[in-house]
Amino acid sequence: MRDGLYSGRLDWHSPTNDLTRLLRAKRALGCDVADLTASNPTTAGFAYPEEAIREALARAATQRYTPAALGLPAAREAVAAYYAARAAAVSAADICLACSTSEAYGWLFALLADPGDEVLALTPSYPLFDYLAGLAGIRLRGVPMAHDRDRWAIDPAAIRAALTARTRAILLVSPNNPTGHALGSDEWRVLADIAAQHDLPLIVDEVFADYPLDVAGGRILRHVSELEIPCFILNGLSKIAGLPQMKLGWIAVAGPERFRAEAISRLELIADTHLSVAGPIQHAAADLLAVADHIQPQIQARIRTNLATLRAAGHDIPHLDGGWYAPIRLPADRDDDTTALDLLEQHDILVHPAHLFDYSTPNWLIASLLALPTAIARFTPS
């Protein structure tokens, strides 16, 4: 509903919650808070090749403006080379650069949906999607995944039940944030069947694909190529190279040739309207992607070490295929909000309550596996 001068696309009145108020008070007192929500790799104590990054940006600095709607050819070739090095083929011609995956989502919502249309999104998942959908004037319809004691899985019946005449796409993250679930071959086939039956493209976020813990299904592009699913695959420097500040993401269009050609043509118009990606970042794209060789082994070691520490401490964590997050199951008689507040109040430990990620049950907490090991070590079951 419209509020005076402002649109009704978002709920502009978001009161500060109890956990945030308590955190601010703790920090104002100078308390040493163990932050298990920390997910910014640039502040997580990793060693970056700083001189190489500076040199790459210095070489790329230029006063000459060369606009290219889909992105400079050399930058798109660098992205294609990233996939080729991982045995996942995509043509540079089928890549559209954006500032971030967030911007890419906005472009895809504009490409596929009119105001009032819907996109299905598998939940639990990252809360950012609701805001991006709201800004695009569309509705995000959450579809709960199925889960047993130890694993998550797509629920084909729930997906089919959620489809309406206004459904325009299906969105998923694999490996998922924060469940750690990655789609396997059988799930891909089921999803491909649903998409084909209803003439729907998939929007697939694979930003955590380089951080597997136990992924048997392989990378998304291989499945898409085999099954000929119309698909938009999102990724970027933020996770691949641990460089969120460099602002380079992309959309890789996959699927039947005719679909790819039409989608890229339309994305070119959207991208040309924005021309958002900075020239120096594009010129430095190949060098910045190479930072992955330095940062990924450190992140992978941190993730595995922290996960092992949490499990050794007795936390109930289900099977994880990949990603940076650990969902921690609480006893059935405890809820996430109360437990998160108690941990911060009594132990100076900050974790996410799982309802922020659309968990359907309240007895979960979410911890970032990117957190400092000293912070993780302070978190023991109470």
Secondary structure as UniProt FT lines:
FT   TURN            4..5
FT   HELIX           18..28
FT   TURN            29..30
FT   STRAND          34..35
FT   TURN            36..37
FT   HELIX           41..43
FT   TURN            44..45
FT   HELIX           50..60
FT   TURN            69..70
FT   HELIX           73..84
FT   TURN            85..87
FT   HELIX           92..94
FT   STRAND          95..98
FT   HELIX           101..112
FT   TURN            115..116
FT   STRAND          118..123
FT   HELIX           128..135
FT   TURN            136..137
FT   STRAND          139..144
FT   STRAND          146..147
FT   STRAND          152..153
FT   HELIX           156..162
FT   TURN            165..166
FT   STRAND          167..173
FT   TURN            177..179
FT   HELIX           185..197
FT   TURN            198..199
FT   STRAND          202..205
FT   TURN            207..210
FT   HELIX           220..227
FT   STRAND          231..236
FT   HELIX           237..240
FT   HELIX           244..246
FT   STRAND          249..254
FT   HELIX           257..274
FT   HELIX           279..283
FT   HELIX           285..290
FT   HELIX           292..312
FT   TURN            313..314
FT   STRAND          325..329
FT   TURN            332..333
FT   HELIX           336..347
FT   STRAND          349..350
FT   STRAND          352..353
FT   HELIX           354..357
FT   STRAND          364..368
FT   TURN            369..370
FT   HELIX           373..377
//
